[in-house]
Amino acid sequence: MSEASKVQAAYGAEQIQVLEGLEPVRKRPGMYIGTTGASGLHHLVYEVVDNAVDEALAGHCNEIIVALKEDGSAFVSDNGRGIPTDIHPRTGKSALETVLTVLHAGGKFGAGGYKVSGGLHGVGVSVVNALSEWVEVTVRRQGQVHRQRFERGEAIGTLKSEPQPDSENGLTGTSVCFKPDIEIFSIGIEFDYSTISSRLRELAYLNGGVKIVFRDERQAAQDAEGQPREEIYLYEGGIKEYIAYMNSEKDPLHPEIIYVNAEKDGVTVEAALQWCVDAYSDSILGFANNIRTADGGTHIEGLKTVLTRTLNSFAKKRGKRKEADSNLAGENIREGLTAVLSVKVPEPEFEGQTKTKLGNTEVRGIVDSLVGESLSQYLEFNPGVIDMILEKAIQAFNAAEAARRARELVRRKSVLESSTLPGKLADCSTRDPSESEIYIVEGDSAGGSAKQGRDRRFQAILPLRGKILNIEKTDDAKI
């Protein structure tokens, strides 16, 4: 090996890198936000909004404002308690600066600040800080207004505090304004209105009574009078209203939305279900602590299991299926179903930083138990609803069976066409029909004798079961 190669291949303690502070986030952003594409860009907004929603979950916030600014920044404000600003004993910095500059620092790890939360990994707002060109935070708390600016994860100066003006007397909350770093998001840093709008509407449905105001202050979105585009999301009906919104252009099988809201072992389960006549697949949205679990998880597994078991039980009980009949499959039962399942879990386990799948095994059983109990009770008192749901499920089952039989028929036919030995036929070697002979014999015993005495070059033997009749000479009674 050459000296140059030896130097290049050197590997010792000095080659081990230790990344401090928020440096690892900037070095490997995909580990924290999934991607540096459009979804990762919008994830920054969601992380800040999730913190505001956690305040709402804790009962300290009822209004959240989100705005897209002309300079490409995003603004998120809530009227919660405000991030603490006193000095943190371990870091020697203000709690605000600690939360924004130290990974895994936040109020979501202990039991004191939040019973349940969506900003779960404690990396949310610090990751936003690390991946932004600049961040400005304003906290209104205990009669004071506190402000601090950060650039690419570094604090610029110290926390500045001043008394709250009389016009803001009694107001509390946190405002975060940030501009994503173009060095990180090389594909561009332009936010998509409809993408964020969809998520905010979702959150408003999941948190009935919380008002979310969304404004687009960018020039392209302003009307003729120069006013920004604005939408307000406020849904007192919660997820029941969400189901009605999702099914607004469909034909519901039953007008009343089936609703479940119960708690067990500290886990709250809220579900809304409605089947539609003109839908032939299911649409199930799962949420854990307000986080959309796009990849499902144990809560969705629990819901699917209990639906299959409960409706199969009712099918037998109401005489729609016989005891000997096979059970309806889960996909048959869920055909046409629109459902929203929201669980609140004190100690959630998500798979990955972007929180797309819930992993708590105990949640499966809790959802199964609570939804099963409420669903059975509802269907017992609403026999008309269960009959309509079962009729649709049985139709789906019959259609699936017919399709399966048709597939098998086509496959069998193709096997017969391609195989040289269909059934019990002992074929001949020639492929010329003019030279070939086929002997149809009675039973396997005669078939064996015929095969021994044949000329396999042109004679084929097909044993049949039953008595062979010459119908030309046999009377009709024997046929």
C-alpha positions in Angstrom: 0.0 0.0 0.0 1.4 3.5 -0.9 2.1 6.1 1.8 -0.7 8.3 0.4 -3.2 5.4 0.7 -2.1 4.7 4.2 -2.6 8.3 5.2 -6.0 8.4 3.5 -7.1 5.1 5.2 -6.0 6.2 8.7 -8.7 5.5 11.3 -8.3 6.4 14.9 -9.8 8.4 17.7 -9.2 11.7 15.8 -11.6 10.4 13.0 -14.5 10.1 15.5 -16.7 13.2 15.2 -18.7 14.5 18.1 -21.5 16.9 16.9 -22.5 19.4 19.6 -25.8 21.2 20.1 -28.0 21.4 17.0 -25.1 20.6 14.6 -26.4 17.0 14.1 -29.7 18.3 12.9 -28.2 20.5 10.3 -25.8 17.6 9.3 -28.5 15.0 8.9 -31.9 16.8 8.8 -33.7 13.7 7.3 -33.3 11.9 10.6 -35.5 14.5 12.3 -38.0 15.6 9.7 -38.0 12.7 7.3 -36.9 14.6 4.2 -35.6 18.0 3.0 -38.3 18.0 0.4 -41.8 19.6 0.5 -43.1 17.3 3.3 -40.1 18.1 5.5 -40.5 21.8 4.9 -44.2 21.7 6.0 -43.3 19.5 8.9 -41.5 22.5 10.5 -44.9 24.3 10.6 -46.6 21.2 12.1 -44.0 20.9 14.9 -44.6 24.5 16.1 -48.4 24.1 15.7 -48.3 20.8 17.6 -46.8 22.6 20.6 -49.7 25.1 20.5 -52.2 22.2 20.2 -50.6 20.5 23.3 -51.5 23.7 25.2 -55.1 23.3 24.0 -55.0 19.6 25.1 -53.9 20.7 28.5 -56.8 23.1 28.7 -54.8 26.3 28.6 -55.3 27.5 25.0 -58.4 28.0 22.8 -57.1 30.1 19.9 -54.2 29.4 17.5 -53.1 31.8 14.7 -51.0 30.6 11.7 -49.8 33.0 9.1 -47.6 32.8 6.0 -45.6 36.0 5.6 -44.5 37.8 2.4 -40.8 37.3 3.2 -41.3 33.4 3.1 -41.5 33.0 6.9 -44.2 31.3 8.9 -45.8 32.7 12.0 -47.5 30.6 14.7 -49.1 32.1 17.8 -51.2 30.7 20.7 -52.9 32.1 23.8 -51.5 29.3 26.1 -49.4 29.7 29.2 -46.2 30.8 27.3 -42.9 29.0 27.3 -41.2 29.5 30.7 -38.4 32.1 30.7 -36.7 31.7 34.1 -33.2 30.3 34.3 -32.9 26.6 33.9 -30.8 25.0 36.7 -28.9 22.6 34.5 -28.0 24.8 31.5 -27.7 28.1 33.2 -29.7 29.7 30.3 -33.3 30.8 30.2 -35.8 27.9 29.8 -36.9 29.5 26.5 -33.3 29.4 25.1 -32.8 25.9 26.4 -36.0 24.6 24.7 -34.9 26.2 21.4 -31.2 25.3 21.4 -31.0 21.9 23.2 -32.3 18.7 21.7 -34.6 16.6 23.9 -35.4 19.6 26.1 -39.0 20.3 26.8 -42.0 20.0 29.0 -43.3 16.7 27.5 -41.0 14.2 29.4 -42.3 14.6 32.9 -45.8 14.2 34.2 -46.2 17.7 35.5 -46.6 19.9 32.4 -48.8 17.9 30.1 -51.0 14.8 30.6 -50.8 14.0 26.9 -48.9 15.7 24.1 -48.2 15.5 20.4 -44.8 17.3 20.4 -43.5 14.1 21.9 -39.8 13.7 21.1 -38.7 17.0 22.6 -36.9 17.8 19.3 -39.7 19.8 17.7 -39.0 23.5 18.2 -35.3 23.0 18.6 -35.2 21.2 15.2 -37.2 24.1 13.7 -34.6 26.4 15.1 -31.7 24.4 13.7 -33.2 24.2 10.2 -34.2 27.9 10.0 -32.3 30.9 8.7 -33.7 32.8 11.6 -36.3 32.3 14.4 -37.9 35.0 16.5 -39.8 34.0 19.6 -42.1 36.2 21.7 -43.5 35.0 25.0 -46.3 36.8 27.0 -46.2 35.5 30.5 -46.7 36.9 34.1 -47.2 40.5 32.9 -44.0 40.5 30.9 -43.2 40.3 27.1 -40.0 38.3 26.4 -38.3 38.3 23.0 -35.3 36.4 21.6 -33.8 35.9 18.1 -31.9 32.9 16.8 -30.0 32.4 13.6 -29.3 28.9 12.2 -29.7 27.4 15.7 -27.6 30.0 17.6 -29.0 32.5 20.1 -28.4 36.1 19.0 -27.9 38.1 22.2 -29.8 37.3 25.4 -33.5 37.2 26.3 -35.0 40.7 26.3 -37.9 41.4 28.7 -40.2 44.4 29.2 -43.5 45.0 31.0 -46.6 44.2 29.0 -48.4 47.3 27.6 -51.8 48.1 28.9 -53.4 47.1 25.6 -52.1 43.5 26.2 -53.0 43.3 29.8 -53.8 39.7 30.8 -52.7 38.2 27.5 -50.5 35.2 27.6 -49.0 32.8 25.0 -46.2 32.1 22.7 -45.5 33.4 19.2 -42.9 31.8 16.9 -41.9 33.3 13.6 -39.3 31.4 11.5 -37.9 31.4 8.0 -36.7 28.0 6.7 -33.0 27.8 5.6 -32.6 27.6 1.9 -29.2 25.9 2.5 -31.1 23.0 3.9 -34.2 23.0 1.7 -32.5 23.3 -1.6 -35.8 22.5 -3.5 -37.2 25.8 -2.3 -38.9 27.2 0.9 -42.3 28.2 -0.5 -45.1 26.9 1.7 -48.2 25.4 0.1 -51.4 26.9 1.4 -53.7 23.8 0.8 -51.2 21.4 2.4 -51.1 23.5 5.7 -54.8 24.3 5.4 -55.7 20.5 5.3 -53.6 19.8 8.5 -55.1 22.8 10.4 -58.6 21.8 9.5 -57.8 18.3 10.7 -56.6 19.7 14.1 -59.7 21.9 14.5 -61.9 18.8 14.0 -59.9 16.8 16.5 -60.0 19.5 19.1 -63.6 20.6 19.1 -64.0 24.2 20.4 -60.4 25.3 19.6 -60.3 28.2 17.1 -57.6 28.1 14.4 -57.1 31.1 12.2 -55.1 30.6 9.0 -53.9 33.6 7.0 -51.9 33.8 3.8 -50.3 37.3 3.8 -48.2 36.7 0.6 -49.0 39.2 -2.1 -50.1 36.5 -4.6 -52.8 35.4 -2.2 -54.3 38.9 -1.5 -57.6 40.0 -2.9 -58.3 43.1 -5.0 -58.5 45.2 -1.9 -55.1 44.0 -0.7 -56.6 41.9 2.1 -54.9 38.6 3.0 -56.6 35.3 2.4 -58.0 34.0 5.7 -59.9 30.9 6.9 -61.2 30.2 10.4 -61.6 26.6 11.6 -63.8 26.1 14.6 -65.8 22.9 15.0 -67.8 22.4 18.2 -68.9 19.0 16.9 -65.4 17.6 16.8 -64.7 14.4 14.9 -68.5 13.8 14.2 -68.4 17.0 12.2 -65.2 15.7 10.5 -67.0 12.6 9.3 -69.9 14.7 8.0 -67.4 16.9 6.1 -65.7 13.8 4.6 -69.0 12.3 3.6 -70.6 15.5 2.3 -70.6 14.3 -1.3 -71.4 10.7 -0.5 -74.7 8.8 0.2 -74.7 7.7 3.9 -76.1 4.3 4.6 -77.4 5.5 8.0 -77.8 9.3 8.8 -76.7 9.1 12.4 -72.9 9.0 12.9 -71.9 6.2 15.3 -69.8 7.9 18.1 -67.6 6.5 20.8 -65.9 8.5 23.6 -64.5 6.5 26.5 -61.4 6.2 28.7 -59.6 3.2 30.2 -56.2 3.0 32.0 -55.5 6.7 31.3 -56.0 6.2 27.5 -58.9 8.2 25.9 -60.5 6.7 22.8 -62.7 8.8 20.6 -64.1 7.3 17.4 -66.8 8.3 14.8 -68.0 5.9 12.1 -70.4 6.0 9.2 -71.0 3.6 6.3 -71.8 5.0 2.8 -73.9 3.3 0.0 -71.8 4.6 -2.9 -68.3 3.9 -1.5 -66.5 0.6 -2.1 -63.4 1.0 0.0 -62.8 2.2 3.5 -61.4 5.5 4.6 -60.0 5.3 8.1 -58.0 8.1 9.6 -56.0 7.4 12.8 -54.6 10.0 15.2 -52.6 9.6 18.4 -52.4 12.7 20.6 -53.5 14.7 17.5 -50.7 13.4 15.3 -51.9 11.8 12.1 -50.6 8.3 12.0 -50.4 7.8 8.3 -48.9 4.4 8.6 -51.5 3.2 11.1 -50.4 1.4 14.3 -51.9 -0.5 17.2 -54.9 1.7 17.6 -56.0 1.1 14.0 -55.3 -2.6 14.3 -57.6 -2.7 17.4 -60.4 -0.9 15.5 -60.3 -3.2 12.6 -60.3 -6.3 14.8 -63.2 -5.2 16.9 -65.3 -4.2 13.8 -64.7 -7.7 12.2 -65.5 -9.6 15.4 -68.6 -7.5 16.4 -70.3 -7.4 13.0 -69.7 -11.1 12.4 -71.3 -11.8 15.8 -74.3 -9.7 14.9 -74.6 -11.4 11.5 -75.0 -14.8 13.2 -77.3 -13.3 15.9 -79.6 -11.7 13.4 -79.7 -14.7 11.1 -77.9 -13.1 8.3 -75.2 -15.8 8.3 -75.6 -19.4 9.4 -73.3 -21.0 12.0 -71.7 -23.1 9.2 -71.1 -20.2 6.9 -67.6 -18.7 6.8 -67.1 -15.4 8.6 -67.3 -12.1 6.7 -63.8 -10.8 6.0 -62.6 -7.5 7.5 -62.4 -5.8 4.1 -66.0 -6.8 3.4 -67.3 -5.3 6.7 -65.3 -2.1 6.2 -66.4 -1.5 2.6 -67.9 2.0 2.4 -66.8 2.9 6.0 -65.6 6.4 6.8 -64.0 6.4 10.3 -61.9 8.8 12.4 -60.2 7.3 15.4 -58.4 9.6 17.9 -56.5 8.2 20.9 -54.9 10.2 23.7 -52.0 8.2 25.2 -50.0 9.5 28.2 -46.8 7.6 27.2 -47.0 7.1 23.5 -44.4 5.2 21.5 -44.0 6.4 17.9 -42.0 4.7 15.2 -39.6 7.4 14.0 -39.2 11.1 14.6 -42.0 12.0 12.2 -44.5 10.0 14.3 -46.4 8.2 11.5 -47.1 5.0 13.3 -48.2 4.3 16.9 -46.4 1.4 18.6 -48.0 1.0 22.1 -49.2 -2.6 22.3 -51.6 -1.9 25.2 -53.6 0.5 23.0 -54.8 -2.3 20.7 -56.6 -4.0 23.5 -58.0 -0.8 24.9 -59.5 0.3 21.6 -60.9 -3.2 21.0 -62.5 -3.2 24.4 -64.0 0.3 24.5 -65.1 0.5 20.8 -66.5 -3.0 21.0 -68.6 -2.2 24.1 -70.0 1.1 22.8 -70.6 -0.3 19.3 -72.4 -3.4 20.5 -74.6 -1.2 22.7 -75.5 1.2 19.9 -76.2 -1.6 17.4 -78.4 -3.5 19.9 -80.7 -0.4 20.1 -80.5 0.4 16.4 -81.3 -2.9 14.6 -82.2 -1.1 11.4 -78.6 0.3 11.2 -76.9 -3.1 11.8 -79.1 -4.8 9.2 -78.2 -2.2 6.5 -74.5 -2.5 7.3 -74.6 -6.3 7.2 -76.5 -6.3 3.9 -73.7 -4.2 2.4 -71.0 -6.4 3.9 -72.7 -9.6 2.7 -73.0 -8.1 -0.8 -69.3 -7.3 -0.7 -68.5 -10.8 0.5 -70.6 -12.4 -2.3 -68.9 -10.2 -4.9 -65.5 -11.1 -3.6 -66.4 -14.8 -3.6 -67.7 -14.5 -7.2 -64.5 -12.8 -8.3 -62.4 -15.4 -6.5 -64.3 -18.2 -8.3 -64.0 -16.5 -11.6 -60.2 -16.1 -11.1 -59.9 -19.8 -10.2 -61.9 -20.8 -13.2 -59.6 -18.8 -15.5 -56.5 -20.2 -13.8 -57.8 -23.8 -14.1 -58.7 -23.2 -17.7 -55.2 -21.9 -18.5 -53.7 -24.9 -16.7 -55.8 -27.3 -18.8 -54.8 -25.5 -22.0 -51.1 -25.5 -21.2 -50.7 -28.8 -19.5 -49.9 -32.0 -21.6 -51.7 -34.2 -19.0 -55.0 -32.7 -17.8 -56.8 -34.8 -15.2 -56.0 -38.6 -15.5 -55.3 -38.5 -19.2 -52.3 -40.6 -20.2 -51.5 -38.6 -23.4 -49.8 -39.9 -26.5 -46.5 -38.5 -27.8 -47.7 -37.4 -31.2 -49.3 -34.0 -31.7 -50.9 -34.8 -35.1 -54.7 -35.2 -34.5 -55.0 -37.4 -37.7 -52.7 -40.0 -36.2 -54.0 -39.9 -32.6 -56.4 -42.2 -30.9 -58.1 -41.9 -27.5 -59.5 -44.8 -25.5 -62.1 -43.9 -22.9 -62.1 -46.8 -20.3 -64.2 -47.5 -17.2 -62.4 -46.9 -14.0 -58.8 -46.7 -12.9 -58.4 -50.5 -13.0 -59.2 -50.8 -16.7 -57.1 -47.7 -17.2 -54.1 -49.4 -15.9 -54.5 -52.4 -18.1 -55.1 -50.2 -21.2 -52.0 -48.2 -20.5 -49.9 -51.4 -20.4 -51.2 -52.6 -23.8 -51.2 -49.3 -25.7 -48.8 -47.9 -28.2 -47.9 -44.6 -26.5 -46.8 -43.1 -29.7 -50.4 -42.5 -30.9 -52.8 -44.0 -28.3 -54.1 -42.0 -25.3 -56.0 -43.5 -22.4 -58.6 -41.6 -20.3 -60.1 -43.5 -17.4 -63.6 -42.4 -16.3 -65.7 -43.2 -13.2 -69.1 -44.7 -13.7 -70.7 -46.9 -16.3 -70.2 -46.0 -19.9 -73.4 -46.2 -22.0 -73.9 -46.3 -25.7 -76.8 -43.8 -25.8 -77.6 -44.7 -29.4 -78.7 -48.2 -28.3 -79.9 -47.5 -24.7 -83.4 -46.6 -23.8 -84.1 -43.2 -22.2 -84.9 -44.7 -18.7 -81.3 -45.8 -18.3 -79.7 -42.5 -19.3 
